[in-house]
Amino acid sequence: MGKNKKYIANLLFFCCFGLFVLTSGTLWAAPCSEMQNLPDSLTLTFDSDDEDMVFVSPQHIDLKIGIKGLASGKNNCDLICKITTDDYRSIDSLAYTIDRSGKDSLMKKIEYNPPYPGFYRFTVYVAGGNVKSNVLQFNVGFDPEKIISPVDAFADFDSFWQQTRDELDKVAPRYKMTLLEEQSSDIKNMYHVEMYSWDNVKIEGYYCVPKKPGKYPVIVAYMGYGSEPYFPDATAMPDFCEFVLSVRGQGIQKKSNTYGDWIVYGLQDQYDYYYRGAYMDLIRAIDFVCSRPEVDKEKIAAEGGSQGGAFTLVACALDKRIKVAAPHIPFLTDFRDYFKICPWPRSSFESYLKKNPDKTWDDVYRILTYFDVKNFAPRIQCPIVMGIGLQDNTCPPHINFASYNLIPSEKKYYVYRNHKHGVGSGWWPMRAAFFRKILNCPEP
């Protein structure tokens, strides 16, 4: 009898459930708990009248949140805006009631006065009213030129680098150039270059030079961390030489890399750290272009992005032969704050510390002060233009400005508000025009 009761109960349940499905016109495809919470959907977008979304006092942060799909339901809802610092510390939470009885879409203004200079993470979404929306996450800047990250170089910083430079000068460069006909053009020849740098390490690069005899300005380009090697454009800037350097173990040398993870190689001592040699490779590249008879040694420009941006700033500080530079999204800066913001490269240093339990974070930071770009920045004398990706979580804008604010020479920045680890297409013609202006090289 008990089995019959159970059978009848189950039969009644499935009959009732079948009736529900047929009358509702809904096919069951999710657990009941999810069925009970199926919401309406709203679409959020964000915008600002400010071109780069970097606000400067007495401005406040001024954003516009677009909301679409309001006519799909009647219940009011809340627009939620959560604000943290770039290192994820909670700052504020704002809520705005949204009336759904009007149009299908509306624009809601968000005005906010940050407590101090810096970059802020905004998370915006709709809650309540049995609705859901997409979640907006984006960064906004406020008074970035007031970000303070003091230099922390030790007293022997300059002598350390002078000693290293003296050691580089004792290494014969032994330049070797090989013509690459397949990469050359009607107006420029392309060469593969080999030379020797600090500690007698061979480094390589690609050099592009106008075929027409004469004296030319030159652009030295430094590459990003782990970038694949690339050639200068043999059809562009016909009145400039260009040299793209591959530092030790990277670029052209990646296949024979003996350093492993470059950023932690030799970290036990500043005299053995990977970037001691890599920074000298930057100087050897300047030595190379200055050795070329077709190069005007008074008209040398430098550029690079990410690690190449860091290299550009370091090269400018160490070598006054560079007359103008255009770093973008620079790396290797303001390490203590950097590691609070980004999971990498912090993770590489965490792995290093696990493998070296006798070392501490203080030991790591002590070494890194000799290589931190912000400690080189006050020594830069040439004009600088810097490109910054506002949404960058690899080399975030905070660390870009940590160095930028310490540069004493003529400088200007461009922030690309929708870009992550990169800059907009307008960067390249702008930086070329900047080079021409500073080097007094009008368009041919």
Salt bridges, closest charged atoms under 4 A:
ASP40 OD2 - ARG100 NH1 3.81
ASP47 OD1 - ARG417 NH2 2.66
ASP49 OD1 - LYS64 NZ 2.94
ASP62 OD2 - LYS109 NZ 3.88
ASP86 OD2 - HIS398 ND1 3.51
ASP87 OD1 - ARG89 NE 3.21
GLU111 OE1 - HIS60 NE2 3.85
GLU111 OE2 - LYS109 NZ 3.68
ASP143 OD2 - LYS146 NZ 3.62
ASP158 OD1 - ARG379 NE 2.69
GLU167 OE1 - ARG276 NH2 3.38
ASP169 OD1 - ARG165 NE 3.73
GLU194 OE2 - HIS192 ND1 3.87
GLU194 OE1 - LYS202 NZ 3.55
GLU204 OE1 - HIS192 NE2 2.64
GLU228 OE2 - LYS254 NZ 2.68
ASP239 OD2 - ARG436 NH1 2.74
GLU242 OE2 - LYS188 NZ 3.65
ASP281 OD1 - ARG248 NH2 2.82
ASP287 OD2 - ARG284 NH2 3.07
ASP287 OD1 - ARG321 NH2 2.57
GLU294 OE2 - ARG292 NE 3.06
GLU303 OE1 - ARG431 NE 2.67
ASP319 OD2 - ARG321 NH2 2.65
ASP334 OD1 - LYS374 NZ 3.22
ASP334 OD2 - HIS398 NE2 3.43
ASP337 OD1 - LYS340 NZ 3.74
ASP337 OD2 - HIS398 NE2 3.19
GLU350 OE2 - ARG346 NE 3.34
ASP392 OD2 - HIS421 ND1 2.80
GLU443 OE2 - ARG436 NE 3.53
